[in-house]
Amino acid sequence: MSDSLQANQPSTHPVFSAEVYVQQTAQLLNLSIPPDQMASVVENFELIQAIAQPVLEFSLPDPLEAAPRFEP
């Protein structure tokens, strides 16, 4: 399969679960999130994921080189 066809294939990454992510990250950081605020924290991470998704889905070619300097 050519590279251009592979770029258009759906991603095989696991589905993001904001609730699992918040719970596991809080545990790793030894962070206590009050139960009455957990739903709001999860809701905010779901919003962050929805905002970031188009950027994460944008495919870049493998031979892409970084620009030596930024020129707007």
C-alpha positions as CSV (number, residue, x, y, z in Angstrom):
1,M,0.0,0.0,0.0
2,S,1.4,3.4,-0.9
3,D,2.2,6.1,1.7
4,S,-0.5,8.4,0.5
5,L,-3.1,5.6,0.9
6,Q,-1.8,4.7,4.4
7,A,-2.2,8.4,5.5
8,N,-5.9,8.2,4.8
9,Q,-6.5,5.1,6.8
10,P,-8.3,5.4,10.1
11,S,-6.1,5.4,13.2
12,T,-5.7,2.2,15.2
13,H,-5.0,4.1,18.5
14,P,-7.2,3.1,21.5
15,V,-10.2,5.3,22.3
16,F,-9.4,8.0,24.8
17,S,-11.2,7.8,28.0
18,A,-11.0,11.1,29.9
19,E,-12.3,9.5,33.1
20,V,-9.7,6.7,33.1
21,Y,-7.0,9.3,32.2
22,V,-7.9,11.6,35.0
23,Q,-8.1,8.8,37.6
24,Q,-4.8,7.2,36.6
25,T,-3.0,10.6,36.3
26,A,-4.3,11.7,39.7
27,Q,-3.1,8.5,41.2
28,L,0.4,8.8,39.6
29,L,0.7,12.4,40.8
30,N,-0.7,11.5,44.3
31,L,-3.3,14.2,43.6
32,S,-6.6,14.1,45.5
33,I,-9.6,15.2,43.4
34,P,-12.7,15.7,45.5
35,P,-15.5,13.4,44.4
36,D,-17.8,16.4,43.9
37,Q,-15.3,18.0,41.4
38,M,-14.3,14.8,39.5
39,A,-17.1,15.1,36.9
40,S,-16.0,18.7,36.1
41,V,-12.4,17.7,35.8
42,V,-13.4,14.8,33.4
43,E,-15.6,17.1,31.4
44,N,-12.7,19.5,30.9
45,F,-10.4,16.8,29.8
46,E,-13.1,15.6,27.3
47,L,-13.2,19.2,26.0
48,I,-9.4,19.3,25.7
49,Q,-9.4,16.0,23.8
50,A,-12.1,17.3,21.4
51,I,-10.1,20.5,20.7
52,A,-6.9,18.6,20.2
53,Q,-8.3,15.8,18.0
54,P,-8.1,17.6,14.6
55,V,-4.4,18.4,15.3
56,L,-3.7,14.8,16.3
57,E,-5.4,13.5,13.2
58,F,-3.4,15.7,10.8
59,S,-0.8,13.5,9.2
60,L,2.7,14.8,8.3
61,P,5.0,13.2,5.8
62,D,7.9,11.2,7.2
63,P,10.7,13.2,5.5
64,L,9.4,16.5,7.0
65,E,12.3,18.7,8.1
66,A,12.0,21.4,10.8
67,A,12.4,25.0,9.7
68,P,15.7,26.5,10.8
69,R,13.9,29.6,12.0
70,F,10.4,30.9,12.2
71,E,9.3,33.4,9.5
72,P,5.7,34.4,9.6
